[in-house]
Structures are given as C-alpha cells and as structure tokens.
C-alpha cells in the first residue's frame, strides 16, 4: 500500500513538473506577451498571450518572468509597483520593443498627468521592487512626447487643470523613483537604444542600476539631440542619476552616445565596464560636450575600478567632469582614460577631489588633468599620465 501511495505521489510530481508553460498563466511564474496576443481574451499563457507589455507586467506576480514572444511596439507605459519581475525574449532570438507614436500620458499623485518612460519600476507601502532584463532590446527610436527637456514637477503642486507636466518630455526608457531599495538589472543581452527623452535610464532616491556583463546602452539611429524651446535644459545623458547609484560591471558597455554617457546629480557611480565613442552635442544639460561621466551637485562620487575603460571621447568637453563641493573621483590601478581628442581627460572644479591611481593617455589637443577653483587631486604612486599631445599643459592648475 505504501509503495502505491509513493508511486502515485511521484507520478503527480512528474505531471506537475511537465505541465506546459500555458498552465502558469494569469499572473503565475510565467506570463507571455505577443503582438498577435489579446489583452481582453488572453490569459497570459503561451497559448493565449497578452498583446501589451503593460498588461503583462500588471498581471504578473512577484518573481514572475515575462516572456516576449515577438517584436512589439509600445504605446503605453508598463508600470508596476512593489514587485520584482524579469523581462526576456522567448527562445534564443532577441526581440525588440520599440516606442510607438502618440505614447499615452499617465497619472500619479506626485506629477498629475505626465509623459512616462516605456517601463517604470515604482514602490508603495514600503515594499521594494526590481526589474531584470535579459536578451531583450528596448528602442526609444529617438522619439519624445512633450517639448521641454527638463525635470517634471514631482511634489504634487501641479494643478489638475494646468497640465504643466505634459510639456516635459519623458524621463527615460526605464525609470525608477523608488523610495525603498529597488534594483534595475540590465543582464546579458539587454540593450537600450536611441533614447529620445531625458535619458535611457533614470534612477532616483533608493533606486539602483546594475549593468552586468553583456548589457549595453547605445545610439544606433540617433545622430543629434536638441534642447527644445525656452525653458529646456536639454537631455541629461544615457544614464541619469539623482541621489541613487549605478554599477557598471566588467563586460558592460555604454557606446556611441551623442552627448553624454552618465549624468550624476548626487549619488554614487562605480564603473568597471567600458564607456566609448561619446561625441559632441552642445544641447545637453549644462553642455560639457562629449562627456563620459559628469558629477555635479554635492557629495557625488565616481570610482573607476581596475577594469574600467573610458575611450574615444571627443567634442571639446571633458571625458570626466567633476564639479561641486564634496564630489569625488577615484581611479583604481588598471583603469584607463585614453584616446581623448580635443577634450580634457579629467576636469575638476569647486572643491571637488580626485584620487588618481589609474592611467590617462592619448589625450590630443587638450589637457590631461585640469584643476580649477580650489579643486584638489593626488596622483598616487600607481597613477600614470603618459603619451599625451597636450596644448596648454599636461596638468593645468588655475586657482587650485
């Protein structure tokens, strides 16, 4: 009798294990979305997928994986709260999710009506959230909703009838304003392309961005960026950090970006990957044409680890620009800033600090290290400044 019961239980476990993916629909561990799906009659199974990513992330339970079965065009934000999801392509092929025309406006208590990101990872009730992207491409296609490049008002002061925030372009492709610890992870095969708004990724407060090996942020079709009408400050950069943190691991890339790679208004940046091919655009927020990392505000920090590479930066700005009281740059032994044309290697000003153990090389027609307005730097014993064809000086000090 015991053997029969045991055999029956084993058979039941085997059956459950071999159930098709369709059995995990309606918010289970797997949710499916396809351009041929239907949000009304679909249940999120592989047999009856949803049609939009917005519906899929809303239906998915905490810990679920959203499988994208085909290329998609998005016309509304996929926003979710206080749960962790993975979004990936189904199978080996990489699907592309593209921002469509007339992207829908949406509402929240802080901003009233505004123009959203393609995906927003938010928190409520003190519960964190998370998003992991693997083997998937999000393409903003250089598109924007709104006209003014600036930060939308987010203190609840926007009038219900004024629609003030609707003039501001979207923050990002992926955004999080999390108030409790929340991580956005770009995993292997995750690509963000051609941001048309303020950035490709925006993280504020308790949000964190991690770029793992094999992830990339790039421009492929965008060849110029514009500031917009009066009141615009201009796009922020590929990554926009406000009091949050980002980590680029070895093997991650930000490449071929028009204007600026990383814009840090307070917060922490750790770079172990590669930032390359950043070119001039004077319409970026505070200009700093062709900038890999821009630290501003107060108590912002950036660390280039031993595997960090910043290369092929051009346009007349600075590969790394550090300004603001308490802001600090550290370059570890093995890190390198190289092949910088008509652009300063590192520029520090206004009581900022640099601790340099890495290498600066291949600077042409500019300055390798510029210290201004009470900025300070220490070139440590491992630090190397070599093989530069500078103009004014290799190291230039002005009121520093």
KABELWO-V445614 format. One record per residue. N is the residue number from 1. RES is the residue in one letter. PHI is phi in radians with two decimals (999 if undefined). OMEGA is omega in degrees with one decimal (999 if undefined). BURIAL is + if it has 24 or more other C-alpha atoms within 12 Angstrom, else -. Layout:
<<N | RES | PHI | OMEGA | BURIAL> <N | RES | PHI | OMEGA | BURIAL>>
This chain:
<<1 | X | 999 | -179.4 | -> <2 | X | -1.09 | -179.5 | -> <3 | X | -1.14 | 179.1 | -> <4 | X | -1.09 | -179.6 | -> <5 | X | -1.10 | -179.6 | -> <6 | X | -1.10 | 179.3 | -> <7 | X | -1.11 | 179.4 | -> <8 | X | -1.12 | 179.4 | -> <9 | X | -1.11 | 179.3 | -> <10 | X | -1.12 | 178.3 | -> <11 | X | -1.15 | 179.1 | -> <12 | X | -1.13 | 178.2 | -> <13 | X | -1.06 | 179.8 | -> <14 | X | -1.10 | 179.6 | -> <15 | X | -1.10 | -179.9 | -> <16 | X | -1.13 | -179.8 | -> <17 | X | -1.14 | -175.6 | -> <18 | X | -1.64 | 177.3 | -> <19 | X | -1.03 | 178.8 | -> <20 | X | -1.15 | -178.7 | -> <21 | X | -1.02 | -179.3 | +> <22 | X | -1.01 | -178.6 | +> <23 | X | -1.25 | -177.2 | +> <24 | X | -1.77 | -178.4 | +> <25 | X | -1.39 | 176.2 | +> <26 | X | 0.97 | 174.4 | +> <27 | X | 1.51 | 179.8 | +> <28 | X | -1.41 | -177.1 | +> <29 | X | -1.35 | 177.0 | +> <30 | X | -2.41 | 177.5 | +> <31 | X | -2.26 | -174.0 | +> <32 | X | -2.03 | 178.5 | +> <33 | X | -2.43 | -176.9 | +> <34 | X | -2.60 | 177.0 | +> <35 | X | -1.09 | 178.0 | +> <36 | X | -1.67 | -178.8 | -> <37 | X | -1.41 | -177.2 | +> <38 | X | -2.58 | 179.7 | -> <39 | X | -1.27 | -177.9 | +> <40 | X | -1.45 | -175.5 | -> <41 | X | -1.78 | 179.1 | -> <42 | X | -1.31 | 176.9 | +> <43 | X | -2.08 | 179.7 | +> <44 | X | 1.48 | 177.1 | +> <45 | X | -1.45 | 177.1 | +> <46 | X | -1.13 | 179.3 | +> <47 | X | -1.43 | -179.3 | +> <48 | X | -2.30 | -175.3 | +> <49 | X | -1.26 | 170.9 | +> <50 | X | -1.31 | -178.7 | +> <51 | X | -1.73 | -175.5 | +> <52 | X | -2.24 | 177.1 | +> <53 | X | -1.16 | 178.5 | +> <54 | X | -1.02 | 178.8 | +> <55 | X | -1.19 | -177.0 | +> <56 | X | -1.13 | -178.4 | +> <57 | X | -1.25 | 176.8 | +> <58 | X | -1.20 | -177.7 | +> <59 | X | -1.38 | -173.8 | +> <60 | X | -1.21 | 175.4 | +> <61 | X | -1.44 | 175.8 | +> <62 | X | -0.96 | 179.6 | +> <63 | X | 1.56 | -176.4 | -> <64 | X | -1.36 | 171.8 | +> <65 | X | -1.92 | 175.8 | +> <66 | X | -1.70 | -178.9 | +> <67 | X | -1.69 | 178.4 | +> <68 | X | -1.63 | -171.2 | +> <69 | X | -1.63 | -177.7 | +> <70 | X | -2.75 | 171.9 | +> <71 | X | -1.08 | -178.7 | +> <72 | X | -2.29 | 168.5 | +> <73 | X | -2.00 | -177.9 | +> <74 | X | -1.67 | 174.5 | +> <75 | X | -2.23 | 174.3 | +> <76 | X | -2.61 | -176.4 | +> <77 | X | -1.23 | 170.5 | +> <78 | X | -1.64 | -177.1 | +> <79 | X | -1.89 | 176.3 | +> <80 | X | -2.47 | -174.0 | +> <81 | X | -2.15 | 163.2 | +> <82 | X | 0.88 | 170.0 | +> <83 | X | -2.62 | -178.8 | +> <84 | X | -1.98 | -176.9 | +> <85 | X | -2.28 | 170.7 | +> <86 | X | -2.01 | 175.7 | +> <87 | X | -2.09 | -177.1 | +> <88 | X | -2.62 | 174.8 | +> <89 | X | -1.35 | 175.8 | +> <90 | X | -1.45 | -179.8 | +> <91 | X | 1.50 | -175.5 | -> <92 | X | -1.43 | -178.9 | -> <93 | X | -1.19 | 179.9 | -> <94 | X | -1.69 | 179.4 | +> <95 | X | -1.50 | 178.8 | +> <96 | X | -2.01 | 177.0 | +> <97 | X | -1.94 | -170.9 | +> <98 | X | -1.99 | 174.1 | +> <99 | X | -1.21 | 178.3 | +> <100 | X | -1.58 | 176.8 | -> <101 | X | -1.32 | 175.7 | -> <102 | X | 0.94 | 179.9 | -> <103 | X | -1.08 | -171.0 | +> <104 | X | -1.16 | 170.4 | +> <105 | X | -1.28 | 175.5 | +> <106 | X | -2.53 | -168.6 | +> <107 | X | -2.26 | 164.4 | -> <108 | X | -2.57 | -174.2 | -> <109 | X | -1.15 | -175.5 | -> <110 | X | -1.37 | -171.4 | -> <111 | X | -1.96 | -172.2 | +> <112 | X | 0.96 | 179.4 | +> <113 | X | -1.52 | -178.3 | +> <114 | X | -2.68 | 178.0 | +> <115 | X | -1.66 | -170.1 | +> <116 | X | -1.60 | 170.1 | +> <117 | X | -1.26 | 174.8 | +> <118 | X | -1.19 | 177.3 | +> <119 | X | -2.31 | 177.3 | +> <120 | X | -2.17 | -178.7 | +> <121 | X | -1.94 | -171.3 | +> <122 | X | -2.16 | -177.8 | +> <123 | X | -2.26 | 176.1 | +> <124 | X | -2.69 | 176.4 | -> <125 | X | 1.15 | 178.3 | -> <126 | X | 1.28 | -179.3 | -> <127 | X | -1.85 | -178.7 | -> <128 | X | -1.25 | 179.8 | +> <129 | X | -2.47 | 178.8 | +> <130 | X | -2.88 | 176.0 | +> <131 | X | -2.46 | 174.4 | +> <132 | X | -2.13 | 176.5 | +> <133 | X | -1.95 | 173.2 | +> <134 | X | -2.43 | 174.2 | +> <135 | X | 0.83 | -178.6 | +> <136 | X | -2.67 | 178.7 | +> <137 | X | -2.04 | 170.2 | +> <138 | X | -1.92 | -176.2 | +> <139 | X | -2.12 | 178.6 | +> <140 | X | -1.32 | 176.9 | +> <141 | X | 1.02 | 179.6 | +> <142 | X | 1.19 | -174.4 | +> <143 | X | -1.60 | 177.3 | +> <144 | X | -2.51 | 168.1 | +> <145 | X | -1.97 | -172.8 | +> <146 | X | 1.63 | -176.0 | +> <147 | X | -2.17 | -172.9 | +> <148 | X | -1.71 | 175.9 | +> <149 | X | -1.52 | 178.9 | +> <150 | X | -2.91 | -177.8 | +> <151 | X | -1.37 | 177.1 | +> <152 | X | -1.19 | 176.9 | +> <153 | X | -1.18 | -175.8 | +> <154 | X | -2.33 | 179.3 | -> <155 | X | -1.93 | 179.0 | -> <156 | X | 1.43 | -175.2 | -> <157 | X | -1.52 | -178.1 | -> <158 | X | -1.23 | -179.5 | -> <159 | X | -1.19 | -176.1 | -> <160 | X | -1.12 | -177.5 | -> <161 | X | -1.87 | -175.7 | -> <162 | X | -1.37 | -178.2 | -> <163 | X | 0.96 | -176.6 | -> <164 | X | -0.98 | -174.6 | +> <165 | X | -1.24 | 179.7 | +> <166 | X | -1.25 | 177.0 | +> <167 | X | -1.40 | -176.3 | +> <168 | X | -1.51 | 178.8 | +> <169 | X | -1.25 | -176.5 | +> <170 | X | -1.07 | 179.7 | +> <171 | X | -1.12 | -165.1 | +> <172 | X | -2.97 | 164.4 | +> <173 | X | -1.40 | 176.9 | +> <174 | X | -2.10 | -177.4 | +> <175 | X | -2.45 | 172.5 | +> <176 | X | -2.57 | 174.1 | +> <177 | X | -1.93 | -171.4 | +> <178 | X | -1.08 | 177.3 | +> <179 | X | -1.76 | 172.0 | +> <180 | X | -2.27 | -173.3 | +> <181 | X | -0.89 | -175.9 | +> <182 | X | -2.53 | -176.3 | +> <183 | X | -2.12 | 170.1 | +> <184 | X | -1.79 | -177.3 | +> <185 | X | -2.01 | 169.8 | +> <186 | X | -1.62 | -176.8 | +> <187 | X | -1.59 | -178.2 | +> <188 | X | -0.99 | 177.8 | +> <189 | X | 1.49 | 176.6 | +> <190 | X | -1.45 | -177.7 | +> <191 | X | -2.32 | 173.0 | +> <192 | X | -2.00 | -172.7 | +> <193 | X | -2.19 | 161.9 | +> <194 | X | 0.97 | -179.6 | +> <195 | X | -1.05 | -178.3 | +> <196 | X | -1.87 | 179.2 | +> <197 | X | -1.72 | -178.2 | +> <198 | X | -1.30 | -174.4 | +> <199 | X | -2.89 | 170.0 | +> <200 | X | -1.51 | 177.1 | +> <201 | X | -2.34 | 171.2 | +> <202 | X | -2.13 | 175.9 | +> <203 | X | -2.23 | 179.1 | +> <204 | X | -2.28 | 175.3 | +> <205 | X | 0.91 | -173.6 | +> <206 | X | -1.62 | 179.9 | +> <207 | X | -1.37 | 179.0 | +> <208 | X | -2.40 | 174.5 | +> <209 | X | -1.91 | 174.4 | +> <210 | X | -2.12 | 173.3 | +> <211 | X | -1.79 | -179.5 | +> <212 | X | -1.52 | 178.4 | +> <213 | X | -0.97 | 179.6 | +> <214 | X | 1.63 | 177.2 | +> <215 | X | -1.69 | -174.4 | +> <216 | X | -2.68 | 168.1 | +> <217 | X | -2.14 | -171.9 | +> <218 | X | -2.71 | 166.4 | +> <219 | X | -1.87 | 176.7 | +> <220 | X | -2.14 | 179.9 | -> <221 | X | -2.05 | 179.3 | -> <222 | X | -1.30 | 179.4 | +> <223 | X | -2.07 | 179.9 | -> <224 | X | -2.77 | 173.2 | +> <225 | X | -2.24 | -177.0 | +> <226 | X | -2.10 | -178.8 | +> <227 | X | -1.41 | -177.7 | +> <228 | X | 1.77 | -174.8 | +> <229 | X | -1.31 | 177.8 | -> <230 | X | -0.94 | -177.0 | -> <231 | X | 1.76 | 178.4 | -> <232 | X | -1.42 | 172.3 | +> <233 | X | -1.74 | 179.5 | +> <234 | X | 1.82 | 177.7 | +> <235 | X | -1.05 | -177.6 | +> <236 | X | -1.46 | -177.7 | +> <237 | X | 2.70 | -179.2 | +> <238 | X | -1.01 | 175.1 | +> <239 | X | -2.15 | -179.0 | +> <240 | X | -2.09 | -175.8 | +> <241 | X | -1.99 | 175.7 | +> <242 | X | -2.24 | 178.5 | +> <243 | X | 1.23 | -178.0 | +> <244 | X | -1.85 | -179.8 | +> <245 | X | -2.51 | 173.5 | +> <246 | X | -2.36 | 174.7 | +> <247 | X | -2.31 | 171.7 | +> <248 | X | -1.78 | 179.7 | +> <249 | X | -1.45 | 177.0 | +> <250 | X | -0.95 | 180.0 | +> <251 | X | 1.68 | 174.0 | +> <252 | X | -1.59 | -174.3 | +> <253 | X | -2.47 | 162.1 | +> <254 | X | -2.12 | -169.5 | +> <255 | X | -2.44 | 174.0 | +> <256 | X | 0.94 | -179.3 | +> <257 | X | -1.68 | 174.8 | +> <258 | X | -1.47 | 172.8 | +> <259 | X | 1.90 | -173.6 | +> <260 | X | -2.68 | 179.6 | +> <261 | X | -1.53 | -173.8 | +> <262 | X | -2.24 | -180.0 | +> <263 | X | -2.04 | -170.6 | +> <264 | X | -2.07 | 176.0 | +> <265 | X | -1.80 | -172.0 | +> <266 | X | 1.43 | 179.8 | +> <267 | X | 2.18 | -173.5 | +> <268 | X | -2.25 | 179.0 | +> <269 | X | -2.21 | 173.8 | +> <270 | X | -2.16 | -175.8 | +> <271 | X | -1.99 | 172.8 | +> <272 | X | -2.12 | 179.4 | +> <273 | X | -1.74 | -175.7 | +> <274 | X | -2.08 | 171.4 | +> <275 | X | -2.02 | -172.8 | +> <276 | X | -2.52 | 173.1 | +> <277 | X | 1.15 | 178.5 | +> <278 | X | -1.63 | -172.5 | +> <279 | X | -2.10 | -170.7 | +> <280 | X | -1.08 | 163.9 | +> <281 | X | -2.74 | -174.5 | +> <282 | X | -1.31 | -179.3 | +> <283 | X | -1.52 | 177.2 | +> <284 | X | -1.19 | 177.8 | +> <285 | X | -0.96 | -177.3 | +> <286 | X | 1.07 | 177.2 | +> <287 | X | 0.90 | -175.5 | +> <288 | X | 0.95 | -171.8 | +> <289 | X | -0.85 | 175.5 | +> <290 | X | 1.00 | -173.8 | +> <291 | X | -2.01 | 177.1 | +> <292 | X | -1.40 | 179.9 | +> <293 | X | -2.38 | 178.3 | +> <294 | X | -2.15 | 176.9 | +> <295 | X | -1.76 | 176.5 | +> <296 | X | -2.53 | -176.2 | +> <297 | X | 1.32 | 179.8 | +> <298 | X | -2.31 | 175.4 | +> <299 | X | 0.97 | 171.9 | +> <300 | X | -1.57 | -178.7 | +> <301 | X | -2.47 | 174.5 | +> <302 | X | -2.41 | 177.0 | +> <303 | X | -2.15 | 170.2 | +> <304 | X | -1.68 | -177.5 | +> <305 | X | -1.36 | -174.2 | +> <306 | X | -1.10 | -178.9 | +> <307 | X | -1.83 | -176.6 | +> <308 | X | -1.28 | 174.9 | +> <309 | X | -2.30 | 170.9 | +> <310 | X | -2.07 | -171.7 | +> <311 | X | -2.58 | 175.7 | +> <312 | X | 0.96 | 176.8 | +> <313 | X | -1.85 | -176.5 | +> <314 | X | -2.58 | 173.1 | +> <315 | X | 2.25 | 175.4 | +> <316 | X | 1.72 | 177.8 | +> <317 | X | -1.67 | 179.7 | +> <318 | X | -2.46 | 176.9 | +> <319 | X | -1.03 | 173.8 | +> <320 | X | -2.24 | -178.9 | +> <321 | X | -2.07 | -176.3 | +> <322 | X | -2.17 | 178.5 | +> <323 | X | -2.51 | 178.6 | +> <324 | X | 2.10 | -176.8 | +> <325 | X | -1.10 | 177.3 | +> <326 | X | 1.43 | 179.2 | +> <327 | X | -1.36 | -169.5 | +> <328 | X | -2.43 | 174.2 | +> <329 | X | -2.01 | 175.2 | +> <330 | X | -2.20 | 173.4 | +> <331 | X | -2.02 | -178.2 | +> <332 | X | -1.44 | 174.4 | +> <333 | X | -0.97 | -178.4 | +> <334 | X | 1.76 | 176.4 | -> <335 | X | -1.25 | -175.8 | +> <336 | X | -2.54 | 168.6 | +> <337 | X | -2.00 | -171.7 | +> <338 | X | -2.53 | 174.2 | +> <339 | X | 0.95 | -179.9 | +> <340 | X | -1.88 | -174.2 | +> <341 | X | -1.94 | 178.8 | +> <342 | X | 0.96 | -173.4 | +> <343 | X | -2.54 | 178.0 | +> <344 | X | -1.17 | 177.4 | +> <345 | X | -1.17 | 176.3 | +> <346 | X | -2.29 | 178.3 | +> <347 | X | -2.14 | 179.3 | +> <348 | X | -2.17 | 177.9 | +> <349 | X | -2.62 | 173.2 | +> <350 | X | 0.90 | 172.4 | +> <351 | X | 1.10 | 174.8 | +> <352 | X | -1.42 | -171.6 | +> <353 | X | -2.44 | 176.8 | +> <354 | X | -2.28 | 176.0 | +> <355 | X | -2.03 | -165.0 | +> <356 | X | -1.96 | 174.2 | +> <357 | X | -2.10 | 179.4 | +> <358 | X | -1.65 | -175.0 | +> <359 | X | -2.07 | 171.0 | +> <360 | X | -2.14 | -175.1 | +> <361 | X | -2.60 | 175.8 | +> <362 | X | 1.28 | 174.1 | +> <363 | X | -1.39 | -177.0 | +> <364 | X | -2.14 | 174.9 | +> <365 | X | 1.05 | 176.8 | +> <366 | X | -2.76 | -176.1 | +> <367 | X | -2.17 | 179.9 | +> <368 | X | -1.28 | -178.5 | +> <369 | X | -2.44 | -178.5 | +> <370 | X | -2.12 | -179.7 | +> <371 | X | -2.03 | -173.0 | +> <372 | X | -2.41 | 168.9 | +> <373 | X | 0.92 | 174.7 | -> <374 | X | 1.21 | 172.7 | -> <375 | X | -1.25 | -179.7 | +> <376 | X | -2.32 | 177.2 | +> <377 | X | -2.53 | 173.4 | +> <378 | X | -2.13 | 172.6 | +> <379 | X | -1.57 | -174.2 | +> <380 | X | -1.37 | -171.3 | -> <381 | X | -1.07 | 178.5 | -> <382 | X | -1.49 | -175.5 | -> <383 | X | -1.21 | -176.9 | +> <384 | X | -2.35 | 169.0 | +> <385 | X | -2.17 | -171.1 | +> <386 | X | -2.61 | 172.4 | +> <387 | X | 0.97 | 177.1 | -> <388 | X | -1.93 | 176.0 | +> <389 | X | -1.92 | -170.8 | +> <390 | X | -1.53 | 179.9 | +> <391 | X | -1.70 | -177.7 | -> <392 | X | -1.09 | -177.3 | -> <393 | X | -2.94 | 171.5 | -> <394 | X | -1.26 | 174.4 | +> <395 | X | -2.07 | -176.2 | +> <396 | X | -2.06 | 179.0 | +> <397 | X | -2.06 | 176.5 | -> <398 | X | -2.34 | -177.5 | -> <399 | X | 0.96 | -178.1 | -> <400 | X | -2.28 | 999 | ->>
